[in-house]
Amino acid sequence: MADRPEALRLGAAEFRELYERVRRIATGGTGGAGGRGALETLTPERVVAAAREVRSGLRVSLAAPVETHTGPDNPEPAGHRMTGAVAGAIEPGGLQFARDHFDMNVHGDADSHLDALCHVIYDGTLYGGTDASSVTPQGAEALSVALARDGIVGRGVLLDIPRLRGVSWLEPGEQVSAAELAEAEAAQGVRVGEGDLLFVRVGHRRRRTELGPWESATARAGLHPGAMEFLAERRVAVLGGDGNNDAAPSATEGVDFPVHVLAVHAMGVHLLDYLQFEDLAPVCEQEGRWSFLCVVAPLRLPRATGSPVNPIAVL
């Protein structure tokens, strides 16, 4: 089962070795220059194969409702205001329109979102050695969310770590190792393969619902950096979590978000943060399978570092 937290700490030199190792595995030694990162594994043939996962036609959202209220994990909530006809200002005859205005801090700690490959700057560069100065005040000139403008469609796989451990959720600060990902595969009778969209449940959303929100920026469950070797070896296309994939506090010396650095910067893997799996997990349990067709459609934001998303699982 899970290793003790003290056994999961990484020194700066160990992290650098891990970074180089997963980059070499994930990019085939090329360093990842050019292209769409791990999305290149989503070939038309794999999309067709993923469509064969559909058997019952059940559809499940993996997104949490957008938060519009301030909380300890959401100091800058999404804004929503009505700008058109509303109660008290509706004429008895003729045509009027109800209208809305939205604004959002995309990379907050509450709302479901996608991290583009330009989101993580490490040692002055982006993924594949792209110069970080390509991120300008007007937006990202390279590796923006536009790389996923045609959607991310593939085989989704959910690994449920609280189910494996026999608990309702992982506590803030707990980490998931590569060994546990393999154990979850075996326990659920599924195997993660090349081009898969891997979703790892730690129970963040269930804990938040039952106990209330907390300052998750400083305390949350997530993957241990070493777990990224599992993803690199399996050549996954996307990683999604119900937290932000990184545990806090960080187990890595000098790097607060090691999973973000390894996934986005070293491996070219788009991240989906703060999803919710509380609707999907019981459906998978009921259906007796943990793989499905998954469709992710980010907004057409040509220079953005991320986008709100509503991933849909189709079983």
Buried (B, 14 or more C-beta within 10 A) or exposed (E): EBBEEEEBEBEEEBBEEBBEBBBBBBBEEEBBEEBBBBBBBBEEEBBEBBEEBEEEEBBBBBBBEBBBEEBBBBEEBBEEEEEEBEEEEEEEEEEEEEEEEEEBBBBBBBBBBBBBBBBBBBEEBBBBEBEBEBBEEEBBBBBBBBBBBEEBBBBBBBBBBBBBBEEEBBEBBBBBBBBBBBBBBEBBEBEBBBBBBBBBBBBBBBBBEEEEBBBBBEBBBBBBBBBBBBBBBBBBBBBBBBBBBBBBEBBBEEBEBBBBBBBBBBBBBBBBBBBBBBEBBEBBEEBEBBBBBBBBBBBEBEBBBBBBBBBBBBB
